[in-house]
Amino acid sequence: MKQAEIKELTVAEIQERLATEKENLVRMKLNHSISPLDNPLQIKVARKTIARLATELRAREINK
């Protein structure tokens, strides 16, 4: 997910998306520990997406 796409979302949508991404990350890590993923870089991408969402959420909290 690109930063421009994240900026267009509302706070509620960002929080919902953040929770979903965190669940997916946990699931991917668990699956990867049991049997290797086809593309282990998906874990890296998920972590970066979570960081982008959290950063935008925090920036909006500060600007209030």
C-alpha positions as CSV (number, residue, x, y, z in Angstrom):
1,M,0.0,0.0,0.0
2,K,1.4,3.3,-1.1
3,Q,1.7,6.4,1.2
4,A,-0.6,8.4,-1.1
5,E,-3.3,5.7,-0.7
6,I,-3.0,5.7,3.1
7,K,-3.4,9.5,3.2
8,E,-6.8,9.2,1.5
9,L,-8.2,6.9,4.2
10,T,-10.1,8.0,7.2
11,V,-8.8,7.4,10.8
12,A,-11.3,4.5,11.3
13,E,-10.3,2.9,8.0
14,I,-6.6,3.2,8.9
15,Q,-7.2,1.6,12.3
16,E,-9.2,-1.2,10.7
17,R,-6.6,-1.8,8.0
18,L,-3.8,-1.8,10.7
19,A,-5.5,-4.5,12.7
20,T,-6.0,-6.6,9.6
21,E,-2.4,-6.2,8.5
22,K,-1.2,-7.2,12.0
23,E,-3.3,-10.3,11.9
24,N,-2.0,-11.2,8.4
25,L,1.6,-10.7,9.6
26,V,1.2,-13.0,12.5
27,R,-0.4,-15.6,10.3
28,M,2.4,-15.3,7.7
29,K,5.1,-15.7,10.4
30,L,3.4,-18.8,11.8
31,N,3.0,-20.3,8.4
32,H,6.6,-19.5,7.5
33,S,7.9,-21.2,10.6
34,I,5.9,-24.4,9.8
35,S,6.7,-24.5,6.1
36,P,8.5,-21.9,4.1
37,L,6.5,-19.3,2.2
38,D,6.7,-19.1,-1.6
39,N,7.8,-15.5,-1.2
40,P,9.3,-14.7,2.2
41,L,9.6,-11.0,1.2
42,Q,5.8,-10.8,1.8
43,I,6.7,-10.6,5.6
44,K,9.0,-7.6,5.0
45,V,6.3,-5.8,2.9
46,A,3.7,-6.4,5.5
47,R,5.9,-5.0,8.3
48,K,6.5,-1.9,6.2
49,T,2.8,-1.5,5.5
50,I,2.1,-1.7,9.2
51,A,4.7,0.9,9.9
52,R,3.3,3.3,7.2
53,L,-0.2,2.9,8.7
54,A,1.0,3.5,12.2
55,T,3.0,6.5,11.2
56,E,0.1,8.1,9.4
57,L,-2.2,7.4,12.4
58,R,0.3,9.0,14.8
59,A,0.8,12.0,12.5
60,R,-3.0,12.6,12.5
61,E,-3.1,12.4,16.3
62,I,-0.3,15.0,16.6
63,N,-2.0,17.4,14.2
64,K,-5.3,17.4,16.1
